Amino acid sequence: MKIVISSFTILILLLYIPSCKPDGKGKSTSKAADSALVTKKPKDALTLFTDSADSLISDTTLRNAGVGMLFLDLTLSQPRSLFSHDIDLSLVPASVIKLLTTSTALELFGSNKSFATALQYNGEIIGRTLKGNLFIKGGGDPTFTPEKAFKRWTALIKELGIDTIDGHIIGDANIFQRFPIPFTWTWGELNTAYGTAASGLSIYSNVYQIRFRPGFRGPYTVSTGRMNQDSSKLQVYNLTTEAAIPEEEIFIIGDPLGNTRYIYGRIPEGKKEISIYAPVPNPPEIAAAEFSNHLSLNGIFVTGRAVNLENLRDTSKLKTFEGNRTNIGFAFSPSVGNLVTVINQESNNFFAEHLIKHIGLAKYHNGSDESGATAIAEFWKTKGMDTGGLYIFDGCGISRYNGVTVRQLVFILQHMRRSPWYDVFYNSLPLAGTTGTLRNKFRETPMEGQLRAKTGTISRVRSLAGYLRTNTNKTIAFAIIINNFNGPFDDLNKKLEQIFIPLMKY
């Protein structure tokens, strides 16, 4: 049979067959499919951010790590969680724990409070002689130096008509607990400059400097460039060896309250002199000795010696130091606001250790890290924080016994945003690419000048917590803690930087 196809039938067929075009590989693709490819929406900033954060968490360098992350949009009336991961996992925070110390100090003391060191005397003035003792009564000022007080105090003594002290010059550090070092600091940290403990009477930041020659074994006598060499009984012995290395690898060991130290390690071959800083064991006695020397140089004779009141065990001698004291003069620390700024900007362990002791003293009349830690935890519990997993063993973050969750850190950041001390707290945090411990981080990135955060770094620990202001003027509170990661710190820092970039457009 013959099939006849009319022109009308062909026209109908053409109208109902989809138009096709070759894709260059012998196939055809419909126009509808092309249209779908063109109109597919790109990922928004928040999706790109969460993808980036997820990618970091699954990175091979964090395969063995504990990771906590929380990002909270504070701009909304009801803050919105943008990303969270193990927010209740208690992790070692390193120096990020300073956020607890500094925020609590501002909330308890305010920004303007300062701490006074007093010059006092007991006994009586007979003619031009003080028949009694001079006391430097420490007030827990981490910045105390002779330049702040000794010249003025000497003038005040002369105004009283005194040219002879028939007694002792006594350093009184009893405002804080007698043993100044947190119990959980390791042996290797006790004689490092960054591991310098607070004292009720500190001087020269409680640090000495030793300059030693590779060939001379010692003993060396302490000097800071300002401290008189007879102000400390500390002696240091050099036990280092020379090696073909580019820079020294040295450390100091010894009883932190004793007077003997040993320098171990390796130094580069041919180096003429090495310099190292470490904590002094007896700051109150050094302060008393420095003042006694200053008085002698300025025409005031002292019959007695320099004494650390804490070290006296002879009850008969202690009785001579009892009785009413009369104030002669004072020297004041910078304000709490200024101390907080130094602590957070430069991650100053020494100042932080003073503040935690002041917090304990204010709340429980006990100037120790233990009472300060209890006071901090109790304070934040009264503000509604879930303090489960919060473990505080010092004020600065050296202790690996410390534990905190990212939820707790963000709780503090959120609370401080409503605090009357927010501006002081916020401005105390390092600014990305510009100031403090972030001066060399986030440079030439969108976060430069827009992110303020406290850093934390010890072996196998990297943490960061603070505020980010996005390009759309949103404020994000965030906290990140990573423990036991693999690989170099610099690599992890670069990966951390990357997760913030898409968030800037949120």
SETOR-257964 format. One line per field, with one value per residue (C-alpha): residue number from 0; residue in three letters; x, y, z. Coordinates in steps of 0.5 Angstrom, whole numbers. Layout:
n = c(NUM | ...)
res = c(ALA | ...)
px = c(X | ...)
py = c(Y | ...)
pz = c(Z | ...)
end
This chain:
n = c(0 | 1 | 2 | 3 | 4 | 5 | 6 | 7 | 8 | 9 | 10 | 11 | 12 | 13 | 14 | 15 | 16 | 17 | 18 | 19 | 20 | 21 | 22 | 23 | 24 | 25 | 26 | 27 | 28 | 29 | 30 | 31 | 32 | 33 | 34 | 35 | 36 | 37 | 38 | 39 | 40 | 41 | 42 | 43 | 44 | 45 | 46 | 47 | 48 | 49 | 50 | 51 | 52 | 53 | 54 | 55 | 56 | 57 | 58 | 59 | 60 | 61 | 62 | 63 | 64 | 65 | 66 | 67 | 68 | 69 | 70 | 71 | 72 | 73 | 74 | 75 | 76 | 77 | 78 | 79 | 80 | 81 | 82 | 83 | 84 | 85 | 86 | 87 | 88 | 89 | 90 | 91 | 92 | 93 | 94 | 95 | 96 | 97 | 98 | 99 | 100 | 101 | 102 | 103 | 104 | 105 | 106 | 107 | 108 | 109 | 110 | 111 | 112 | 113 | 114 | 115 | 116 | 117 | 118 | 119 | 120 | 121 | 122 | 123 | 124 | 125 | 126 | 127 | 128 | 129 | 130 | 131 | 132 | 133 | 134 | 135 | 136 | 137 | 138 | 139 | 140 | 141 | 142 | 143 | 144 | 145 | 146 | 147 | 148 | 149 | 150 | 151 | 152 | 153 | 154 | 155 | 156 | 157 | 158 | 159 | 160 | 161 | 162 | 163 | 164 | 165 | 166 | 167 | 168 | 169 | 170 | 171 | 172 | 173 | 174 | 175 | 176 | 177 | 178 | 179 | 180 | 181 | 182 | 183 | 184 | 185 | 186 | 187 | 188 | 189 | 190 | 191 | 192 | 193 | 194 | 195 | 196 | 197 | 198 | 199 | 200 | 201 | 202 | 203 | 204 | 205 | 206 | 207 | 208 | 209 | 210 | 211 | 212 | 213 | 214 | 215 | 216 | 217 | 218 | 219 | 220 | 221 | 222 | 223 | 224 | 225 | 226 | 227 | 228 | 229 | 230 | 231 | 232 | 233 | 234 | 235 | 236 | 237 | 238 | 239 | 240 | 241 | 242 | 243 | 244 | 245 | 246 | 247 | 248 | 249 | 250 | 251 | 252 | 253 | 254 | 255 | 256 | 257 | 258 | 259 | 260 | 261 | 262 | 263 | 264 | 265 | 266 | 267 | 268 | 269 | 270 | 271 | 272 | 273 | 274 | 275 | 276 | 277 | 278 | 279 | 280 | 281 | 282 | 283 | 284 | 285 | 286 | 287 | 288 | 289 | 290 | 291 | 292 | 293 | 294 | 295 | 296 | 297 | 298 | 299 | 300 | 301 | 302 | 303 | 304 | 305 | 306 | 307 | 308 | 309 | 310 | 311 | 312 | 313 | 314 | 315 | 316 | 317 | 318 | 319 | 320 | 321 | 322 | 323 | 324 | 325 | 326 | 327 | 328 | 329 | 330 | 331 | 332 | 333 | 334 | 335 | 336 | 337 | 338 | 339 | 340 | 341 | 342 | 343 | 344 | 345 | 346 | 347 | 348 | 349 | 350 | 351 | 352 | 353 | 354 | 355 | 356 | 357 | 358 | 359 | 360 | 361 | 362 | 363 | 364 | 365 | 366 | 367 | 368 | 369 | 370 | 371 | 372 | 373 | 374 | 375 | 376 | 377 | 378 | 379 | 380 | 381 | 382 | 383 | 384 | 385 | 386 | 387 | 388 | 389 | 390 | 391 | 392 | 393 | 394 | 395 | 396 | 397 | 398 | 399 | 400 | 401 | 402 | 403 | 404 | 405 | 406 | 407 | 408 | 409 | 410 | 411 | 412 | 413 | 414 | 415 | 416 | 417 | 418 | 419 | 420 | 421 | 422 | 423 | 424 | 425 | 426 | 427 | 428 | 429 | 430 | 431 | 432 | 433 | 434 | 435 | 436 | 437 | 438 | 439 | 440 | 441 | 442 | 443 | 444 | 445 | 446 | 447 | 448 | 449 | 450 | 451 | 452 | 453 | 454 | 455 | 456 | 457 | 458 | 459 | 460 | 461 | 462 | 463 | 464 | 465 | 466 | 467 | 468 | 469 | 470 | 471 | 472 | 473 | 474 | 475 | 476 | 477 | 478 | 479 | 480 | 481 | 482 | 483 | 484 | 485 | 486 | 487 | 488 | 489 | 490 | 491 | 492 | 493 | 494 | 495 | 496 | 497 | 498 | 499 | 500 | 501 | 502 | 503 | 504 | 505)
res = c(MET | LYS | ILE | VAL | ILE | SER | SER | PHE | THR | ILE | LEU | ILE | LEU | LEU | LEU | TYR | ILE | PRO | SER | CYS | LYS | PRO | ASP | GLY | LYS | GLY | LYS | SER | THR | SER | LYS | ALA | ALA | ASP | SER | ALA | LEU | VAL | THR | LYS | LYS | PRO | LYS | ASP | ALA | LEU | THR | LEU | PHE | THR | ASP | SER | ALA | ASP | SER | LEU | ILE | SER | ASP | THR | THR | LEU | ARG | ASN | ALA | GLY | VAL | GLY | MET | LEU | PHE | LEU | ASP | LEU | THR | LEU | SER | GLN | PRO | ARG | SER | LEU | PHE | SER | HIS | ASP | ILE | ASP | LEU | SER | LEU | VAL | PRO | ALA | SER | VAL | ILE | LYS | LEU | LEU | THR | THR | SER | THR | ALA | LEU | GLU | LEU | PHE | GLY | SER | ASN | LYS | SER | PHE | ALA | THR | ALA | LEU | GLN | TYR | ASN | GLY | GLU | ILE | ILE | GLY | ARG | THR | LEU | LYS | GLY | ASN | LEU | PHE | ILE | LYS | GLY | GLY | GLY | ASP | PRO | THR | PHE | THR | PRO | GLU | LYS | ALA | PHE | LYS | ARG | TRP | THR | ALA | LEU | ILE | LYS | GLU | LEU | GLY | ILE | ASP | THR | ILE | ASP | GLY | HIS | ILE | ILE | GLY | ASP | ALA | ASN | ILE | PHE | GLN | ARG | PHE | PRO | ILE | PRO | PHE | THR | TRP | THR | TRP | GLY | GLU | LEU | ASN | THR | ALA | TYR | GLY | THR | ALA | ALA | SER | GLY | LEU | SER | ILE | TYR | SER | ASN | VAL | TYR | GLN | ILE | ARG | PHE | ARG | PRO | GLY | PHE | ARG | GLY | PRO | TYR | THR | VAL | SER | THR | GLY | ARG | MET | ASN | GLN | ASP | SER | SER | LYS | LEU | GLN | VAL | TYR | ASN | LEU | THR | THR | GLU | ALA | ALA | ILE | PRO | GLU | GLU | GLU | ILE | PHE | ILE | ILE | GLY | ASP | PRO | LEU | GLY | ASN | THR | ARG | TYR | ILE | TYR | GLY | ARG | ILE | PRO | GLU | GLY | LYS | LYS | GLU | ILE | SER | ILE | TYR | ALA | PRO | VAL | PRO | ASN | PRO | PRO | GLU | ILE | ALA | ALA | ALA | GLU | PHE | SER | ASN | HIS | LEU | SER | LEU | ASN | GLY | ILE | PHE | VAL | THR | GLY | ARG | ALA | VAL | ASN | LEU | GLU | ASN | LEU | ARG | ASP | THR | SER | LYS | LEU | LYS | THR | PHE | GLU | GLY | ASN | ARG | THR | ASN | ILE | GLY | PHE | ALA | PHE | SER | PRO | SER | VAL | GLY | ASN | LEU | VAL | THR | VAL | ILE | ASN | GLN | GLU | SER | ASN | ASN | PHE | PHE | ALA | GLU | HIS | LEU | ILE | LYS | HIS | ILE | GLY | LEU | ALA | LYS | TYR | HIS | ASN | GLY | SER | ASP | GLU | SER | GLY | ALA | THR | ALA | ILE | ALA | GLU | PHE | TRP | LYS | THR | LYS | GLY | MET | ASP | THR | GLY | GLY | LEU | TYR | ILE | PHE | ASP | GLY | CYS | GLY | ILE | SER | ARG | TYR | ASN | GLY | VAL | THR | VAL | ARG | GLN | LEU | VAL | PHE | ILE | LEU | GLN | HIS | MET | ARG | ARG | SER | PRO | TRP | TYR | ASP | VAL | PHE | TYR | ASN | SER | LEU | PRO | LEU | ALA | GLY | THR | THR | GLY | THR | LEU | ARG | ASN | LYS | PHE | ARG | GLU | THR | PRO | MET | GLU | GLY | GLN | LEU | ARG | ALA | LYS | THR | GLY | THR | ILE | SER | ARG | VAL | ARG | SER | LEU | ALA | GLY | TYR | LEU | ARG | THR | ASN | THR | ASN | LYS | THR | ILE | ALA | PHE | ALA | ILE | ILE | ILE | ASN | ASN | PHE | ASN | GLY | PRO | PHE | ASP | ASP | LEU | ASN | LYS | LYS | LEU | GLU | GLN | ILE | PHE | ILE | PRO | LEU | MET | LYS | TYR)
px = c(0 | 3 | 3 | 2 | 4 | 1 | 5 | 0 | 2 | 9 | 8 | 4 | 10 | 15 | 11 | 10 | 18 | 22 | 28 | 35 | 42 | 48 | 53 | 59 | 60 | 55 | 49 | 43 | 41 | 34 | 33 | 30 | 36 | 40 | 35 | 36 | 43 | 43 | 38 | 42 | 43 | 50 | 51 | 49 | 55 | 52 | 52 | 59 | 61 | 58 | 61 | 68 | 67 | 65 | 71 | 76 | 73 | 74 | 81 | 86 | 90 | 84 | 83 | 86 | 83 | 78 | 74 | 69 | 66 | 60 | 58 | 53 | 49 | 48 | 45 | 38 | 33 | 34 | 41 | 42 | 47 | 50 | 55 | 56 | 60 | 61 | 59 | 59 | 66 | 71 | 77 | 84 | 83 | 90 | 90 | 83 | 81 | 84 | 77 | 74 | 79 | 79 | 71 | 70 | 75 | 71 | 64 | 67 | 71 | 69 | 74 | 77 | 79 | 87 | 91 | 95 | 102 | 104 | 110 | 109 | 113 | 112 | 115 | 117 | 121 | 126 | 130 | 132 | 132 | 126 | 126 | 122 | 122 | 120 | 115 | 113 | 106 | 104 | 98 | 98 | 100 | 104 | 107 | 111 | 118 | 122 | 121 | 114 | 115 | 122 | 124 | 118 | 118 | 125 | 123 | 117 | 121 | 126 | 120 | 119 | 126 | 128 | 136 | 136 | 132 | 134 | 131 | 129 | 126 | 121 | 117 | 110 | 107 | 101 | 95 | 96 | 97 | 104 | 105 | 105 | 105 | 99 | 100 | 98 | 104 | 109 | 116 | 119 | 115 | 116 | 123 | 121 | 119 | 112 | 111 | 113 | 108 | 104 | 106 | 103 | 109 | 112 | 118 | 121 | 115 | 119 | 124 | 131 | 136 | 142 | 148 | 153 | 159 | 159 | 166 | 164 | 160 | 159 | 156 | 153 | 149 | 143 | 142 | 136 | 140 | 136 | 137 | 143 | 147 | 146 | 139 | 138 | 142 | 140 | 146 | 146 | 150 | 152 | 151 | 150 | 154 | 156 | 153 | 152 | 145 | 143 | 140 | 140 | 136 | 136 | 132 | 133 | 131 | 131 | 127 | 123 | 123 | 130 | 137 | 140 | 139 | 142 | 142 | 142 | 141 | 145 | 148 | 151 | 158 | 162 | 157 | 160 | 154 | 147 | 142 | 136 | 130 | 127 | 123 | 126 | 125 | 124 | 120 | 119 | 126 | 128 | 124 | 126 | 133 | 132 | 129 | 134 | 140 | 136 | 135 | 143 | 145 | 140 | 143 | 138 | 142 | 139 | 142 | 138 | 137 | 132 | 127 | 121 | 116 | 113 | 119 | 120 | 119 | 122 | 116 | 121 | 123 | 116 | 113 | 118 | 114 | 107 | 104 | 100 | 103 | 103 | 102 | 107 | 106 | 103 | 104 | 98 | 97 | 94 | 87 | 83 | 81 | 88 | 91 | 85 | 88 | 95 | 92 | 88 | 92 | 99 | 97 | 100 | 100 | 103 | 98 | 93 | 95 | 95 | 88 | 85 | 88 | 85 | 78 | 79 | 81 | 75 | 70 | 73 | 78 | 84 | 88 | 90 | 88 | 84 | 79 | 80 | 78 | 72 | 70 | 70 | 66 | 61 | 60 | 58 | 53 | 49 | 49 | 46 | 52 | 52 | 58 | 59 | 66 | 69 | 75 | 80 | 86 | 90 | 88 | 92 | 92 | 99 | 95 | 93 | 88 | 84 | 78 | 72 | 67 | 66 | 59 | 61 | 66 | 61 | 56 | 61 | 62 | 54 | 54 | 59 | 56 | 50 | 55 | 57 | 64 | 63 | 67 | 73 | 73 | 71 | 77 | 82 | 82 | 87 | 85 | 86 | 92 | 93 | 94 | 97 | 97 | 93 | 98 | 101 | 95 | 89 | 93 | 91 | 84 | 77 | 78 | 83 | 81 | 74 | 75 | 77 | 79 | 83 | 88 | 91 | 97 | 100 | 103 | 98 | 93 | 90 | 84 | 81 | 75 | 72 | 67 | 67 | 64 | 61 | 61 | 53 | 54 | 53 | 56 | 58 | 61 | 65 | 69 | 74 | 78 | 82 | 86 | 91 | 92 | 97 | 101 | 105 | 101 | 102 | 98 | 92 | 92 | 92 | 86 | 82 | 83 | 79 | 73 | 72 | 72 | 65 | 62 | 64 | 59 | 53)
py = c(0 | 7 | 12 | 19 | 25 | 31 | 38 | 39 | 33 | 35 | 42 | 39 | 34 | 40 | 44 | 38 | 36 | 40 | 44 | 41 | 43 | 39 | 40 | 39 | 31 | 28 | 29 | 34 | 38 | 42 | 49 | 48 | 44 | 50 | 55 | 51 | 51 | 59 | 60 | 56 | 60 | 61 | 59 | 65 | 68 | 64 | 57 | 58 | 60 | 54 | 50 | 53 | 51 | 44 | 43 | 45 | 41 | 35 | 37 | 31 | 36 | 35 | 28 | 27 | 34 | 36 | 42 | 47 | 52 | 57 | 63 | 67 | 73 | 78 | 83 | 80 | 81 | 74 | 72 | 67 | 61 | 61 | 55 | 50 | 44 | 41 | 47 | 43 | 40 | 42 | 44 | 47 | 54 | 57 | 64 | 65 | 64 | 71 | 73 | 70 | 74 | 80 | 81 | 79 | 84 | 89 | 87 | 87 | 93 | 97 | 100 | 106 | 102 | 102 | 98 | 102 | 100 | 104 | 106 | 105 | 105 | 103 | 105 | 112 | 118 | 121 | 127 | 125 | 117 | 113 | 108 | 102 | 99 | 102 | 97 | 97 | 94 | 91 | 92 | 87 | 92 | 88 | 95 | 97 | 100 | 104 | 110 | 110 | 111 | 111 | 119 | 121 | 117 | 119 | 126 | 125 | 121 | 127 | 132 | 128 | 130 | 123 | 122 | 115 | 108 | 104 | 98 | 94 | 95 | 90 | 88 | 86 | 82 | 79 | 81 | 75 | 68 | 66 | 61 | 65 | 60 | 56 | 49 | 46 | 50 | 45 | 44 | 47 | 53 | 55 | 59 | 62 | 69 | 68 | 64 | 69 | 69 | 74 | 77 | 82 | 86 | 85 | 89 | 90 | 85 | 80 | 78 | 78 | 78 | 74 | 75 | 70 | 67 | 60 | 59 | 61 | 57 | 61 | 63 | 69 | 74 | 77 | 84 | 87 | 93 | 97 | 92 | 93 | 86 | 86 | 86 | 79 | 73 | 69 | 65 | 62 | 57 | 56 | 48 | 49 | 46 | 49 | 46 | 48 | 51 | 57 | 60 | 58 | 52 | 54 | 53 | 54 | 50 | 50 | 51 | 57 | 59 | 58 | 62 | 57 | 56 | 52 | 54 | 48 | 47 | 48 | 55 | 57 | 56 | 62 | 66 | 71 | 72 | 70 | 73 | 70 | 73 | 69 | 70 | 72 | 68 | 73 | 80 | 83 | 82 | 85 | 91 | 92 | 92 | 97 | 102 | 101 | 102 | 108 | 111 | 110 | 114 | 120 | 121 | 116 | 111 | 104 | 100 | 94 | 90 | 88 | 83 | 79 | 79 | 72 | 69 | 71 | 65 | 67 | 70 | 74 | 78 | 78 | 82 | 87 | 88 | 88 | 94 | 100 | 102 | 110 | 111 | 116 | 115 | 111 | 109 | 107 | 102 | 103 | 103 | 96 | 98 | 99 | 93 | 89 | 92 | 90 | 83 | 82 | 86 | 83 | 77 | 79 | 73 | 77 | 82 | 76 | 73 | 79 | 80 | 73 | 74 | 80 | 77 | 72 | 77 | 81 | 76 | 71 | 75 | 70 | 72 | 66 | 63 | 58 | 63 | 67 | 61 | 60 | 67 | 67 | 61 | 63 | 70 | 67 | 62 | 68 | 71 | 64 | 61 | 53 | 52 | 45 | 43 | 50 | 48 | 54 | 53 | 60 | 67 | 67 | 60 | 57 | 51 | 45 | 43 | 49 | 47 | 51 | 50 | 55 | 56 | 59 | 64 | 66 | 67 | 72 | 76 | 76 | 79 | 84 | 87 | 89 | 91 | 98 | 96 | 94 | 99 | 98 | 90 | 91 | 96 | 91 | 86 | 86 | 88 | 84 | 86 | 92 | 91 | 86 | 79 | 80 | 85 | 80 | 76 | 77 | 82 | 84 | 80 | 82 | 81 | 86 | 92 | 88 | 83 | 84 | 77 | 74 | 69 | 63 | 59 | 53 | 47 | 43 | 48 | 54 | 58 | 65 | 68 | 75 | 79 | 80 | 86 | 84 | 88 | 89 | 92 | 85 | 83 | 76 | 73 | 67 | 62 | 57 | 52 | 46 | 41 | 36 | 38 | 35 | 40 | 47 | 53 | 57 | 52 | 52 | 59 | 60 | 55 | 59 | 65 | 62 | 60 | 68 | 70 | 68 | 71 | 78 | 78 | 75)
pz = c(0 | -2 | 4 | 2 | 7 | 6 | 7 | 12 | 16 | 16 | 18 | 24 | 26 | 26 | 31 | 36 | 35 | 40 | 37 | 38 | 37 | 37 | 43 | 39 | 41 | 36 | 42 | 42 | 48 | 49 | 50 | 56 | 59 | 57 | 60 | 67 | 67 | 66 | 71 | 77 | 83 | 86 | 93 | 98 | 103 | 109 | 105 | 103 | 110 | 113 | 107 | 109 | 116 | 115 | 110 | 115 | 121 | 116 | 114 | 115 | 119 | 124 | 124 | 131 | 134 | 138 | 135 | 138 | 134 | 135 | 130 | 133 | 129 | 135 | 130 | 131 | 137 | 138 | 136 | 131 | 131 | 124 | 125 | 131 | 132 | 139 | 142 | 149 | 148 | 154 | 151 | 153 | 151 | 152 | 153 | 150 | 158 | 159 | 156 | 163 | 167 | 164 | 163 | 170 | 173 | 169 | 171 | 179 | 179 | 173 | 169 | 173 | 179 | 181 | 186 | 191 | 194 | 200 | 204 | 212 | 218 | 225 | 232 | 233 | 231 | 236 | 233 | 226 | 227 | 226 | 231 | 227 | 220 | 214 | 210 | 203 | 203 | 196 | 193 | 187 | 182 | 177 | 174 | 180 | 179 | 183 | 178 | 180 | 187 | 191 | 189 | 192 | 198 | 200 | 199 | 204 | 209 | 209 | 210 | 216 | 219 | 218 | 216 | 220 | 220 | 226 | 223 | 217 | 210 | 209 | 203 | 205 | 200 | 204 | 200 | 196 | 198 | 200 | 194 | 188 | 183 | 180 | 182 | 175 | 171 | 169 | 171 | 164 | 165 | 172 | 170 | 163 | 162 | 160 | 166 | 171 | 177 | 181 | 187 | 192 | 192 | 184 | 182 | 175 | 172 | 177 | 171 | 171 | 165 | 165 | 160 | 160 | 156 | 153 | 156 | 163 | 167 | 173 | 178 | 175 | 179 | 177 | 173 | 169 | 167 | 173 | 178 | 183 | 183 | 190 | 191 | 189 | 192 | 186 | 182 | 176 | 173 | 165 | 163 | 156 | 150 | 143 | 137 | 129 | 130 | 127 | 134 | 141 | 144 | 152 | 158 | 165 | 171 | 179 | 185 | 183 | 190 | 191 | 189 | 185 | 177 | 172 | 164 | 160 | 152 | 146 | 143 | 136 | 135 | 136 | 139 | 144 | 149 | 150 | 154 | 157 | 161 | 167 | 174 | 180 | 186 | 191 | 189 | 196 | 198 | 192 | 192 | 200 | 198 | 192 | 196 | 202 | 196 | 194 | 201 | 202 | 196 | 198 | 205 | 209 | 213 | 214 | 220 | 218 | 212 | 207 | 209 | 205 | 211 | 208 | 209 | 217 | 221 | 228 | 232 | 236 | 230 | 228 | 234 | 232 | 226 | 229 | 232 | 228 | 222 | 219 | 212 | 209 | 201 | 196 | 188 | 184 | 179 | 172 | 172 | 171 | 164 | 162 | 165 | 161 | 155 | 156 | 158 | 151 | 146 | 148 | 152 | 158 | 163 | 168 | 169 | 168 | 174 | 178 | 176 | 178 | 185 | 186 | 184 | 189 | 194 | 193 | 193 | 198 | 202 | 199 | 194 | 190 | 183 | 186 | 190 | 183 | 179 | 184 | 184 | 176 | 175 | 180 | 177 | 170 | 173 | 176 | 170 | 167 | 164 | 164 | 167 | 166 | 163 | 165 | 169 | 171 | 174 | 172 | 170 | 164 | 160 | 161 | 165 | 161 | 166 | 164 | 160 | 157 | 151 | 146 | 148 | 154 | 151 | 146 | 152 | 155 | 148 | 148 | 155 | 155 | 149 | 153 | 159 | 161 | 160 | 153 | 149 | 154 | 153 | 145 | 144 | 149 | 143 | 138 | 131 | 125 | 121 | 126 | 133 | 139 | 137 | 131 | 128 | 123 | 122 | 117 | 113 | 106 | 107 | 108 | 115 | 116 | 121 | 122 | 126 | 134 | 138 | 143 | 141 | 144 | 143 | 146 | 144 | 140 | 142 | 137 | 139 | 137 | 140 | 139 | 134 | 127 | 123 | 116 | 110 | 111 | 118 | 122 | 129 | 129 | 136 | 135 | 138 | 136 | 140 | 136 | 141 | 138 | 131 | 126 | 122 | 123 | 126 | 120 | 116 | 121 | 121 | 114 | 114 | 119 | 116 | 110 | 113 | 115 | 108 | 105 | 112 | 111 | 105 | 110)
end
